[in-house]
């Protein structure tokens, strides 16, 4: 089985931080530059991870301001 793509790994990591409460609803995510440096990935990887989380309802982007944890989080796939 092939390794999971870096953008998917980053999305999983951010989702886990949201689910654990480390990143609270309404809280701003680290900047693209911070995520690039912290995870050793490209800007494209960060953008793909954020896009995935946006489409799943975990985060919301505000143009020119940043990306924030959604106020109402989606239900986890396992039903909890």
C-alpha positions, 0 to 999 in steps of 0.5 A: 500500500503506498504511503499517504500523500503529504497533504493528506498527512498534514490534513490529518494532523490538523484535524487531530489538533482540532478534534483534541481541542488544541485548536478551538472553534474560531481559532486561527490556524498557523500561517502557511509559512508557519505550517511549511516550516513546522512540517517541512513541506511546500506551500502547495502541500499546505494549500491542498491540506487546507482545501481538503479541510475546508471542503470537509467543513473543519476550517473556513478561510477568510480572504486576506485574513487567514484560515479559522477552525469552523464554529460548528465542526462536522461529525466524526466519520466513526459517529462520535 
